[in-house]
Amino acid sequence: MIRLARMRLCVLALAMLAACKSGKAPKRDAAAGDGSVDPSEVAARLDKQCVSGDLEACRNLGVMYAEGVGVSPDPRRATALFAQACTGKNLSACNHLALALAEGLGVPKDAQKAMEVYQQACDGGYALACRNLGLMLRDGRGVPADANRAAKLLDTACKGKVPFACTNAGDLDAVLAAKNAGHWKAAIAHYKLGCENGDPTGCRQLGIAYLEARGLPRSTSAAAVWLDRACVSDDAIACRVLGAMLVEGVGAPKDLKRGQELLTRACDAKDDEACRLVKLAANPAAGDGGLPNALPDGGLPLTAGDAGRDGAAQ
């Protein structure tokens, strides 16, 4: 739903651009009744522009065919348009093409070719492709896993300010730190960048790192600060952990009311462990007089920053 809403906004912007080029006001969709632009008109204009050699128009039309906006969904047509634009060095289209190859959307799956196209776009400076290739290599999606190469790609994407890339990089650094503790320094740096760039998972991972003394000195008070920052941005795990800390008075003055509010907030966000803790907090007699460890099982969740991981439409 979020992706479709974003696509509709793109459709509106594209229609306005097409109108400016033609010198005419965009046609309004009478059926919608809300002043929105008719997507089918947008598709027709983009098709003409694409035929005329406008590679960005080809890419945008490909997205419309992929999403079924203004046209009937046609993955094969979409991928052909991405390939056409990519051949002309439209790097965003190359990213779309690589995703299609990796997932088998409109073409047979070809992970090796997808990796090559992602690398082409990444080398050209399209940071989102660096992230997508990094995740592909991290997880071994159709190709042999290569954690070290993935780490470099995710770091490049992080520096390019791609959403979630910094937290992805930090999570992989945390994995590599199991064999070489020196990777914790990089993990903490990536989590901080992720948090500063608006990814609450990065903030939460910093809080848990303080709690578990991983790459940082143990400090429950510092943990509470970072967890609060993540919880404010609706990270359910952060709300759960911070809520349990407040109920117990760990890292901050004991605040049973706010602690239970945060646990309830996490439970409402479908965090099962938080729901269990809500019941225990409401009926202490059912437990041992306190809340059990509220940290994610096994410590740091290694792929918690994977939301929207392929990001083709970004």
Backbone torsions as a table, in degrees:
resi	resn	phi	psi	omega
1	MET	NA	-41.7	178.9
2	ILE	-63.4	-42.7	-178.3
3	ARG	-63.9	-41.3	-179.6
4	LEU	-65.5	-40.6	178.4
5	ALA	-61.3	-41.5	178.9
6	ARG	-63.1	-38.7	-179.7
7	MET	-64.1	-39.0	179.6
8	ARG	-64.9	-36.8	176.0
9	LEU	-64.9	-39.2	178.4
10	CYS	-63.8	-39.8	179.3
11	VAL	-59.0	-44.6	179.5
12	LEU	-61.2	-45.2	-179.2
13	ALA	-64.1	-41.1	-179.8
14	LEU	-65.2	-38.4	-179.9
15	ALA	-65.0	-41.2	178.3
16	MET	-63.1	-39.5	178.7
17	LEU	-64.4	-43.6	179.8
18	ALA	-62.5	-38.1	179.8
19	ALA	-65.2	-40.0	179.5
20	CYS	-63.0	-39.3	-179.2
21	LYS	-68.4	-34.0	-177.0
22	SER	-87.7	-17.4	-178.7
23	GLY	80.5	9.1	-179.2
24	LYS	-115.1	153.3	176.5
25	ALA	-71.4	143.3	179.6
26	PRO	-66.7	142.9	178.1
27	LYS	-70.0	137.1	179.7
28	ARG	-94.6	146.6	179.4
29	ASP	-83.0	104.5	-175.6
30	ALA	-64.6	-31.6	-178.5
31	ALA	-67.2	-34.3	-178.9
32	ALA	-71.5	-38.4	176.8
33	GLY	68.6	12.2	-176.6
34	ASP	-122.7	17.3	177.4
35	GLY	80.3	9.2	-179.1
36	SER	-77.9	158.8	-179.0
37	VAL	-85.0	146.6	178.9
38	ASP	-73.3	112.5	-177.9
39	PRO	-59.7	-31.9	-179.5
40	SER	-65.8	-33.1	176.6
41	GLU	-68.0	-39.8	177.8
42	VAL	-60.4	-46.2	-179.5
43	ALA	-60.2	-41.4	-179.8
44	ALA	-63.9	-41.4	-180.0
45	ARG	-68.1	-41.2	178.7
46	LEU	-63.6	-36.6	179.1
47	ASP	-61.8	-44.0	178.8
48	LYS	-64.3	-42.2	180.0
49	GLN	-66.2	-37.1	179.1
50	CYS	-65.3	-44.9	178.1
51	VAL	-59.8	-30.4	-179.6
52	SER	-81.5	-1.6	175.9
53	GLY	104.0	8.3	179.0
54	ASP	-81.8	101.4	-174.5
55	LEU	-67.3	-33.3	177.7
56	GLU	-67.1	-34.6	175.6
57	ALA	-64.4	-39.7	177.2
58	CYS	-60.4	-44.7	-179.5
59	ARG	-63.3	-46.5	-178.6
60	ASN	-64.4	-37.6	176.9
61	LEU	-66.1	-37.0	176.3
62	GLY	-60.6	-41.0	177.7
63	VAL	-62.7	-39.7	-179.9
64	MET	-64.9	-39.9	176.7
65	TYR	-68.2	-36.3	179.1
66	ALA	-66.7	-38.0	-176.4
67	GLU	-91.6	-14.8	-176.1
68	GLY	70.8	38.9	179.4
69	VAL	-106.0	113.6	179.4
70	GLY	81.9	-10.2	178.6
71	VAL	-145.4	165.7	175.4
72	SER	-72.9	140.8	179.5
73	PRO	-56.2	132.3	-178.5
74	ASP	-149.8	85.4	-177.5
75	PRO	-57.1	-36.7	-179.1
76	ARG	-64.9	-45.9	178.3
77	ARG	-63.7	-41.5	179.7
78	ALA	-59.5	-47.8	-177.7
79	THR	-65.9	-36.1	177.5
80	ALA	-62.8	-39.6	178.5
81	LEU	-68.0	-39.8	176.9
82	PHE	-62.1	-41.7	180.0
83	ALA	-64.1	-40.9	179.4
84	GLN	-61.3	-46.4	-179.2
85	ALA	-70.2	-37.3	179.6
86	CYS	-64.2	-38.7	177.9
87	THR	-58.7	-30.1	177.8
88	GLY	-89.2	14.2	175.5
89	LYS	74.4	25.5	171.8
90	ASN	-82.5	104.0	-170.3
91	LEU	-68.3	-32.5	176.5
92	SER	-64.4	-39.0	177.1
93	ALA	-65.1	-36.4	176.9
94	CYS	-61.3	-39.1	177.8
95	ASN	-62.5	-43.7	176.4
96	HIS	-61.1	-44.5	-178.5
97	LEU	-62.1	-44.3	-179.9
98	ALA	-61.3	-41.2	177.8
99	LEU	-62.1	-42.7	179.6
100	ALA	-61.6	-41.5	179.0
101	LEU	-66.6	-39.9	-178.8
102	ALA	-68.5	-34.5	-175.5
103	GLU	-100.6	-8.6	-177.8
104	GLY	72.1	42.5	-179.2
105	LEU	-96.8	99.7	179.0
106	GLY	84.3	-7.0	177.5
107	VAL	-145.1	159.9	175.3
108	PRO	-63.0	146.3	177.6
109	LYS	-59.1	135.0	177.9
110	ASP	-149.8	84.8	-175.1
111	ALA	-62.0	-37.7	-178.7
112	GLN	-65.0	-44.7	178.5
113	LYS	-66.3	-38.9	177.5
114	ALA	-58.7	-43.6	-179.9
115	MET	-61.7	-40.7	179.7
116	GLU	-65.1	-41.5	-178.9
117	VAL	-70.4	-40.3	175.3
118	TYR	-58.4	-44.7	-178.4
119	GLN	-63.1	-38.8	177.6
120	GLN	-59.1	-46.7	-179.7
121	ALA	-68.3	-40.1	179.1
122	CYS	-62.6	-46.2	179.6
123	ASP	-62.6	-27.1	179.4
124	GLY	-81.5	-3.5	177.3
125	GLY	102.8	8.7	179.3
126	TYR	-90.0	96.4	-168.7
127	ALA	-64.3	-30.5	179.4
128	LEU	-61.6	-35.7	177.5
129	ALA	-65.9	-33.7	176.8
130	CYS	-62.0	-43.2	179.6
131	ARG	-64.9	-46.1	-178.1
132	ASN	-61.7	-40.7	177.8
133	LEU	-68.1	-39.4	178.2
134	GLY	-59.8	-43.3	178.7
135	LEU	-67.0	-37.4	179.3
136	MET	-61.8	-44.0	-179.7
137	LEU	-75.6	-33.1	178.0
138	ARG	-62.0	-43.7	-174.6
139	ASP	-92.3	-9.9	-176.8
140	GLY	66.5	45.2	-178.8
141	ARG	-79.2	89.5	178.2
142	GLY	81.7	-4.7	178.4
143	VAL	-136.5	160.3	177.5
144	PRO	-60.4	135.5	178.2
145	ALA	-64.7	142.5	179.7
146	ASP	-144.3	88.1	-173.2
147	ALA	-62.5	-39.7	-177.2
148	ASN	-67.2	-43.1	178.0
149	ARG	-67.5	-39.4	178.5
150	ALA	-60.6	-40.2	-179.4
151	ALA	-61.4	-40.8	179.6
152	LYS	-66.7	-40.9	179.7
153	LEU	-66.3	-42.6	179.8
154	LEU	-67.3	-34.4	175.8
155	ASP	-64.6	-41.1	177.1
156	THR	-61.8	-43.8	179.2
157	ALA	-64.8	-38.7	178.0
158	CYS	-61.1	-46.1	179.3
159	LYS	-64.8	-25.0	176.7
160	GLY	-85.5	5.8	176.5
161	LYS	60.7	37.7	174.9
162	VAL	-77.0	131.6	-179.4
163	PRO	-52.1	134.2	176.3
164	PHE	74.2	-13.3	-174.6
165	ALA	-62.8	-38.1	-178.3
166	CYS	-65.8	-41.1	178.0
167	THR	-68.8	-38.9	174.1
168	ASN	-56.3	-45.6	-179.3
169	ALA	-63.2	-43.0	179.2
170	GLY	-63.1	-41.3	178.9
171	ASP	-61.8	-41.4	179.3
172	LEU	-69.3	-37.9	175.0
173	ASP	-58.3	-39.4	-179.8
174	ALA	-63.7	-36.8	176.8
175	VAL	-66.2	-46.7	-179.1
176	LEU	-65.5	-26.2	-179.6
177	ALA	-66.8	-17.7	177.9
178	ALA	-63.9	-28.3	178.5
179	LYS	-102.2	-25.0	-179.1
180	ASN	-143.6	103.0	-175.3
181	ALA	-59.6	-17.4	179.0
182	GLY	-62.7	-19.8	-179.9
183	HIS	-72.0	-15.2	180.0
184	TRP	-63.5	-34.4	179.6
185	LYS	-60.6	-43.9	178.5
186	ALA	-67.2	-38.6	-179.7
187	ALA	-60.3	-46.8	-179.3
188	ILE	-63.5	-41.9	178.9
189	ALA	-61.9	-41.6	179.7
190	HIS	-67.9	-41.0	178.6
191	TYR	-62.1	-40.3	178.9
192	LYS	-63.6	-43.4	178.1
193	LEU	-63.2	-41.9	178.9
194	GLY	-60.8	-44.7	179.0
195	CYS	-62.6	-45.3	-179.8
196	GLU	-64.7	-28.6	-179.9
197	ASN	-87.2	6.0	173.3
198	GLY	98.6	11.0	178.0
199	ASP	-96.4	107.2	-176.7
200	PRO	-62.8	-23.7	178.5
201	THR	-62.6	-37.0	177.5
202	GLY	-62.2	-41.3	178.0
203	CYS	-62.8	-43.5	-179.6
204	ARG	-64.0	-41.5	-179.5
205	GLN	-63.7	-34.2	175.6
206	LEU	-64.1	-43.2	179.2
207	GLY	-60.7	-44.2	-179.5
208	ILE	-68.6	-34.5	177.2
209	ALA	-62.1	-39.0	175.9
210	TYR	-65.9	-39.1	-179.9
211	LEU	-65.5	-38.5	-174.0
212	GLU	-99.5	3.2	-179.7
213	ALA	54.9	46.0	177.8
214	ARG	-107.0	102.6	-178.9
215	GLY	80.7	-6.5	179.6
216	LEU	-142.0	153.7	176.2
217	PRO	-66.9	143.1	-180.0
218	ARG	-61.2	127.7	179.0
219	SER	-155.8	106.7	-179.5
220	THR	-69.7	-30.9	179.5
221	SER	-69.4	-41.4	177.2
222	ALA	-66.0	-39.1	178.2
223	ALA	-58.2	-43.3	-178.8
224	ALA	-61.1	-37.5	-179.6
225	VAL	-63.3	-48.6	-177.9
226	TRP	-70.7	-36.6	178.3
227	LEU	-66.4	-37.2	177.8
228	ASP	-63.7	-41.4	179.3
229	ARG	-62.0	-38.6	179.1
230	ALA	-72.7	-40.0	-178.9
231	CYS	-64.1	-40.0	178.3
232	VAL	-58.2	-29.8	178.9
233	SER	-94.8	21.7	171.7
234	ASP	70.9	32.4	172.1
235	ASP	-86.1	110.7	-172.4
236	ALA	-63.7	-39.7	-179.4
237	ILE	-63.6	-41.7	178.7
238	ALA	-62.0	-42.3	179.1
239	CYS	-62.5	-39.8	179.7
240	ARG	-64.6	-48.4	-177.9
241	VAL	-65.6	-45.4	179.9
242	LEU	-65.1	-39.3	178.3
243	GLY	-59.6	-44.9	178.9
244	ALA	-64.2	-37.8	178.6
245	MET	-63.7	-40.5	-179.3
246	LEU	-69.6	-36.4	177.5
247	VAL	-62.8	-36.7	-178.7
248	GLU	-91.2	-11.6	-176.8
249	GLY	73.8	37.6	179.6
250	VAL	-103.4	120.4	177.7
251	GLY	81.6	-8.3	180.0
252	ALA	-162.8	159.4	178.4
253	PRO	-56.1	142.7	-179.4
254	LYS	-59.5	129.2	-178.1
255	ASP	-144.2	85.8	-174.3
256	LEU	-60.2	-41.4	-177.1
257	LYS	-63.8	-50.6	-178.6
258	ARG	-68.2	-35.9	178.1
259	GLY	-60.3	-44.5	179.0
260	GLN	-67.7	-34.3	177.3
261	GLU	-62.7	-42.0	-179.6
262	LEU	-69.8	-38.5	176.8
263	LEU	-63.6	-40.1	177.9
264	THR	-65.4	-39.9	178.5
265	ARG	-61.4	-42.2	178.8
266	ALA	-68.0	-39.2	178.5
267	CYS	-62.7	-42.8	178.5
268	ASP	-62.2	-24.7	178.0
269	ALA	-89.1	16.8	174.6
270	LYS	73.3	28.3	174.1
271	ASP	-89.1	105.2	-173.9
272	ASP	-61.2	-39.9	-179.9
273	GLU	-63.4	-37.3	177.7
274	ALA	-64.0	-39.2	179.2
275	CYS	-62.9	-38.3	177.7
276	ARG	-65.8	-39.4	-179.8
277	LEU	-69.8	-32.7	177.1
278	VAL	-60.1	-43.9	179.7
279	LYS	-64.9	-40.8	179.2
280	LEU	-66.2	-40.8	-179.4
281	ALA	-65.6	-33.8	-179.0
282	ALA	-77.3	-21.8	-178.1
283	ASN	-138.8	71.8	-176.8
284	PRO	-53.5	-28.1	-177.8
285	ALA	-64.1	-20.8	-178.6
286	ALA	-77.7	-14.5	-179.3
287	GLY	-112.9	-147.3	-177.7
288	ASP	-108.4	20.9	179.0
289	GLY	95.3	-2.9	178.2
290	GLY	-153.7	174.2	-179.4
291	LEU	-89.1	141.9	176.3
292	PRO	-71.7	172.2	179.4
293	ASN	-54.6	122.2	-176.4
294	ALA	-96.9	4.2	-179.9
295	LEU	-68.2	153.6	176.0
296	PRO	-56.8	144.2	-179.4
297	ASP	-54.5	131.4	177.1
298	GLY	77.7	8.5	179.0
299	GLY	90.1	-132.9	-174.7
300	LEU	-67.9	124.4	175.5
301	PRO	-71.2	124.9	-167.6
302	LEU	-76.8	-22.8	-177.9
303	THR	-126.6	31.1	-175.8
304	ALA	-67.8	-18.3	-178.2
305	GLY	-95.5	22.7	-172.0
306	ASP	-87.7	6.3	-177.8
307	ALA	-54.2	133.7	179.4
308	GLY	61.0	41.2	-164.0
309	ARG	-65.0	-30.3	-177.8
310	ASP	-87.7	-33.4	168.1
311	GLY	58.9	30.3	-174.7
312	ALA	-63.9	-31.1	-174.9
313	ALA	-93.1	3.8	-177.7
314	GLN	-76.5	NA	NA
